[in-house]
Amino acid sequence: SPAIKSTARNAAASALVVYDSLQLGGLGLSEEAFTYGIQGFQYLLDHGRLKNDSVIAIADFSLPSSQKRLFVIDVKNARLLFNTLVSHGRNSGKLNATSFSNKLNSYKTSLGFYITDNTYMGEHGLSLRLKGTEKGINDNALSRAIVMHGADYVNDELIDSQGYIGRSLGCPAIPVSVHREVINAINDGACLFLYSANKNYITRSKMLK
C-alpha cells in the first residue's frame, strides 16, 4: 500500500542520516548492508516480531575476517555500541566468506535476518540462541545450533600471525573480551542481520523485496 511504501521510504531516509552521523562507511560497513539491515529490521518490527526494537546488529560478511565487521547500533539514540571482530563458518572461506548454506553439518554461515533468543551457558560460556526468520535461507539455525558465543580464536593476535581469525562451525563467534557485553545488548528479541553482497541471497530474500 502507499502508506507502507511511504513508511519504508521515511525509515530508509532516517537510516541514512544515522549511517552518515556515525560515520559507519569510514568503519567499513557498506551502505547497502546498513540499508538492507534497516529494511529487514523495519519489516520484523511492523510484523510484531521484535521485543528489543532499539538495537540492530549487522555482520558485514562482504568484509574480510581481519576487519571489525560486526556493528551493534542503537538506532533509537543513533549510537554505535560495539564494532568488533566476528567469525564465519570454516567451510564458508578462509579470509573472506564466499559460500553460504542453511544445511545441517555444512559448517557454513547462513546469511539473512535472525531474531535473538535466550542465553545459556554452553561449552563456550555465555551463548545466545538465534532464530533464523528466512525460510530456506537460515531457518535451520536452531537445529544447526547456530549461536553467538565468545571464542578464543577470534582475536587480533591471529590476524597478526596468519592474516585472518579462526573460523567456527557456522556460528558468528566474537572475541571473549566483549562477548558478554555484546550478547547482553542484543539478547531476547533483537534483530541480527548477517549480510554479504551475495546475489543468490539478495534475490531470494523476501525481506529485501
C-alpha positions in Angstrom: 0.0 0.0 0.0 1.1 3.6 -0.5 1.2 4.2 3.3 3.6 1.2 3.8 5.8 2.4 0.9 5.9 5.9 2.4 6.9 4.5 5.9 9.6 2.4 4.3 10.9 5.5 2.4 10.9 7.5 5.6 12.7 4.7 7.5 15.3 4.5 4.7 15.9 8.2 4.7 16.3 8.5 8.5 18.5 5.4 8.4 21.0 7.1 6.1 21.2 10.0 8.5 22.2 7.6 11.2 24.7 5.9 8.8 26.3 9.2 8.0 26.3 10.7 11.5 28.0 7.6 12.9 30.5 7.5 10.0 29.8 3.8 9.5 31.1 3.9 6.0 34.5 5.0 7.3 34.5 2.0 9.6 33.9 -0.3 6.6 30.1 -1.0 6.9 28.7 -0.8 3.4 25.7 1.4 2.8 23.9 -1.5 1.2 24.4 -3.7 4.3 23.1 -0.9 6.5 20.1 0.0 4.3 19.1 -3.6 3.8 19.6 -4.2 7.6 17.2 -1.4 8.4 14.7 -2.6 5.8 14.6 -6.1 7.4 14.5 -4.6 10.9 11.5 -2.4 9.9 9.8 -5.5 8.4 10.2 -7.5 11.6 9.1 -4.5 13.7 6.0 -4.0 11.6 5.1 -7.7 12.0 5.5 -7.5 15.8 8.5 -9.9 15.8 11.0 -7.8 17.8 10.9 -7.5 21.6 14.0 -5.3 21.5 13.2 -2.6 19.0 16.1 -0.2 19.8 19.1 -2.2 18.6 20.2 -3.8 15.4 23.3 -5.9 15.0 24.8 -6.2 11.5 27.7 -8.6 10.5 29.0 -7.4 7.1 30.5 -10.6 5.7 31.5 -8.9 2.5 34.4 -7.7 4.6 37.4 -9.9 5.4 37.6 -11.6 8.8 40.6 -9.4 9.6 38.3 -6.4 9.8 35.9 -5.5 12.6 32.8 -6.4 10.7 30.2 -6.7 13.5 28.3 -3.5 14.2 25.8 -3.2 17.1 23.8 0.0 16.6 21.4 1.7 19.0 19.0 3.0 16.3 16.8 5.0 18.7 19.7 7.1 20.0 21.9 6.9 17.0 24.9 5.4 18.8 27.4 2.8 17.8 27.5 0.4 20.8 30.1 -2.1 19.5 32.3 -2.6 16.5 34.2 -5.9 16.8 35.5 -9.0 15.0 33.2 -11.8 14.1 33.9 -15.2 12.6 32.3 -17.1 9.7 31.9 -20.8 9.2 35.0 -22.8 8.4 33.6 -24.1 5.0 32.5 -20.6 4.0 36.0 -19.5 3.2 39.4 -18.6 4.8 39.9 -14.8 5.0 36.6 -14.0 3.1 33.3 -15.7 3.4 32.2 -16.7 -0.1 30.0 -19.7 0.3 26.9 -19.9 2.5 24.5 -22.7 3.5 21.4 -23.5 5.6 22.2 -27.2 5.6 23.0 -29.3 8.7 26.7 -30.1 9.1 27.7 -27.8 6.3 29.9 -25.8 8.7 29.0 -22.7 6.7 27.5 -19.4 7.6 23.8 -18.7 6.8 23.0 -15.2 5.7 19.9 -13.2 6.4 17.8 -11.9 9.3 17.7 -13.5 12.7 15.9 -12.8 15.9 17.9 -13.3 19.0 16.5 -15.7 21.5 17.6 -16.6 25.1 21.0 -17.1 26.5 22.5 -20.2 28.1 25.8 -21.4 29.4 27.4 -23.8 26.9 30.9 -25.1 26.1 31.9 -21.6 25.1 30.4 -20.0 28.2 27.6 -17.4 27.8 25.9 -18.1 24.4 23.0 -16.6 22.6 20.5 -18.7 20.6 19.5 -17.3 17.2 16.2 -17.9 15.3 16.5 -17.7 11.5 13.5 -15.9 10.0 14.0 -16.7 6.3 12.6 -19.9 5.0 15.1 -22.0 3.1 17.9 -19.4 3.8 18.6 -19.6 7.6 15.6 -21.3 9.2 17.7 -24.3 10.3 19.7 -22.1 12.6 18.2 -23.6 15.8 18.6 -27.2 14.7 22.1 -26.5 13.5 22.9 -24.9 16.9 23.9 -21.7 15.3 24.5 -19.3 18.2 26.6 -16.3 19.1 29.4 -17.1 21.5 32.8 -15.9 22.6 35.8 -17.8 21.1 39.5 -17.5 21.8 40.2 -18.0 18.1 38.7 -14.6 17.4 41.5 -12.1 18.2 44.0 -9.6 16.8 47.0 -11.8 17.5 45.8 -14.4 15.0 45.3 -11.7 12.4 48.9 -10.5 13.0 50.3 -14.1 12.7 48.2 -15.6 9.9 46.2 -12.8 8.4 42.7 -14.0 9.4 40.9 -15.1 12.5 39.8 -18.6 13.3 36.6 -20.0 11.9 33.5 -21.6 13.5 31.1 -24.4 12.6 28.8 -21.7 11.2 28.3 -19.6 14.3 29.0 -15.8 14.4 31.7 -16.1 17.2 33.1 -13.0 18.7 36.1 -12.0 20.9 35.9 -13.4 24.5 36.8 -9.9 25.8 33.5 -8.4 24.6 31.1 -11.4 24.2 29.2 -10.9 27.4 28.6 -7.2 26.8 27.6 -7.7 23.1 25.3 -10.7 24.0 23.6 -8.8 26.8 23.0 -5.8 24.5 21.2 -7.8 21.8 19.6 -10.8 23.6 15.9 -11.5 23.9 14.2 -10.4 20.7 16.6 -8.1 18.8 17.4 -8.2 15.1 20.7 -9.6 13.8 21.5 -9.3 10.1 24.2 -11.4 8.5 24.9 -9.7 5.2 27.0 -10.4 2.2 26.8 -8.9 -1.3 25.7 -12.3 -2.4 23.4 -12.2 -5.4 21.8 -15.5 -4.6 20.8 -14.4 -1.2 19.7 -10.9 -2.2 17.4 -12.2 -5.0 15.9 -14.9 -2.8 15.2 -12.9 0.3 11.6 -11.9 0.7 12.6 -9.4 3.4 14.5 -7.3 0.8 11.8 -7.2 -1.8 
